[in-house]
Amino acid sequence: MNFIFEAVTNGHISIVGQLLERGANVNSKDSNDNSILYRAVEQDNLKMVEEILKYKPDVNEKSSIESFTIAVSGDGDHSKRIVESLLEYGFSINSERVQDETFIFNAVKKNHVSMVGHLLNRGMDVNIKDNLGYSILYTAVRHKNLNMVQEILKHKPDKHDTSNIQSLTMGVSAYAKSSQLIVEKLLEYGFPITSENKQSEKFMLDTIINHHLKVMDLLIKGGANVNAEIQGNCLLEVCCKFYSYRYDNTDMAKLLIENGAQVNNELLKKATDHCKPDIVELFLQHGADPNFVDENGRTVLHCIANNTSISHYAKTRSIAISLLKFGAKIDTQTKQGNTVLHVVCGKKGYFEEDVEFLCKHGARVDIKNESGETALHLVIESGDIATVRTLVSHGANIHSRDNEGRTPLHIACLLWITEKIQFLIEHGANVDCKDNNGGSAIQVSLRADGRLANSTVNRYNISETDCDTFDLMLNCSYNNIQDLIKTTELLMSKQQSSNYNRSRMRCTLVKHVSKLRELGFHDDEDDIQFQRMFKQLTNTIDQRELTTFVSRCSVEVQIMKVESIGDTKISYYDFLRKTCHRVALCLKNESLCTGLELSQFRTSFPSYATMVENKFKQGQMRLNLLKEVNLKRQYLFPELTFDCVQELLEYLDIEDFHTLVRVFPADRNVSVVENPTSPIATDKEDILDISTLAL
């Protein structure tokens, strides 16, 4: 007999089945007078219970009946199914259990719906209380057991019982999907909203937070003030501030507004702060101002841009679109003059998508703040290169100056962000432009040091990339040796550094000056200080290497003087000697452009190849701008002849050209074909005899 109990205890279902099949007594008991069914229930072994029930145990056997107590106290689906199996088989609760409040409350807490139904059918009082005075209905609601609540309601609990009435309050306060359904069942049954509920801030708060629309509707019909405040927040603000992952409370806010809740601009800001797109849309529909500004002049769009990403997240993108749809002005400036684009570009990180979103919705890229900074100035300092590219692709002016006269290139050089320096130069940034202190981009780069918080490189640990960038800037500089005097001085001030690449930068500068001298650009020989510093700088590099380099440059220059570019009469020497404006005019000759595009100069003149290439690029940029200005010439200079205008334009630098193009409306362009009497020359007339152009 002990053998079958061991098999039950150890869960050997097949062995127990074979033993019972061969005649083992299904009602046999152990030394404690407990049956094998009791032992199986105690082990919470559903399959074992089902196996034993196949062999018809006695429904009146005491220990088997007592197994209900064990099953009801268990957790999980197995225990519930065991109880259901016992009840379906025909086991019945004895009269003692029917009157045992502990037993039924335990069954309610463990969600044994079948057992509770059985007990209530056997005569258990549906309004029975535990030792704390709570009813089984209240207990079921507290444990969020929807099926249990429905079972208890079938047995008609007293609607006037205090604990039963409190079940509604408990259901409203519970945060669960089932609790919302429970509250609906209680309301359908007829439990009322009490006067205490109507006066309770907590009840009102729970109603909103847990999204009980029917309860709120009853509260409003009962006279609740829809503009009341809870903990310093009006009800609409509570809708914005508190929410679950299931509900965003838009329907709740709509119900309040339909019943007189007042919408204001501060609520719009709150809804935005808490990222509630549907409520933002609702407030805008009911009169909230999308251009409302706070004490700092910030709009709601400013706040979104400052706190998060506008376009990366679906909710913030939706809010921004709603604001723009209802008339938000995308270029509103704060008291510091910052637009939304300034805010986005002034943040550290990757905000290319935000910039693209704003530009596509009409944001102007060249608005300046109080410091004279455009969005491009800010993104050079804080953003990534992809965002820089996006701004420039939307027309950002790379020549724009802040109040200190600094262009974006100055900022990039100050921080030595080589990737951005190279990008700006490739897009026509002028390395020779001076800030208010007279510093060029090259000179600013040499003043930068590692103390700068945003610096990407310690200035006393120059990298090879920095050296290459320095060389690029020198080759893009327009042949002004006098401007290199300060550069020499700055490099000499760093002479104490033994860093290899710092020495390489000094060598690069000396070689560059030597190249210019061989081309015939001369420095001021009477400037004793410069000559002394330059000599000192020259003495810091390998003299044999320098002599070899100068000799090679001399040979290349002699060849450049006699070798023409393509089929033109322009020699490479003449090309490098010309001003940028004259180069632009020369590039109207297709043969010249073709010759330069073949890039044969790279192998023929390796020392000057980069200089030729950069001059070609700069000339192309100036030529494109020159064409735009010439199209608008009769509006810009209506009283001047073509030749006079061309002479005047020669004195303008690249920034001046960009200014002319930008300030004059694009729709004022005039086509020569449309107006044949216009004094504007055709392209054919514009092409002068390039062989006669002055150097």
Beta strands, then each sheet from edge to edge (+ up, - down):
strand 1: 229-230
strand 2: 233-234
sheet 1: 1+ 2-
end
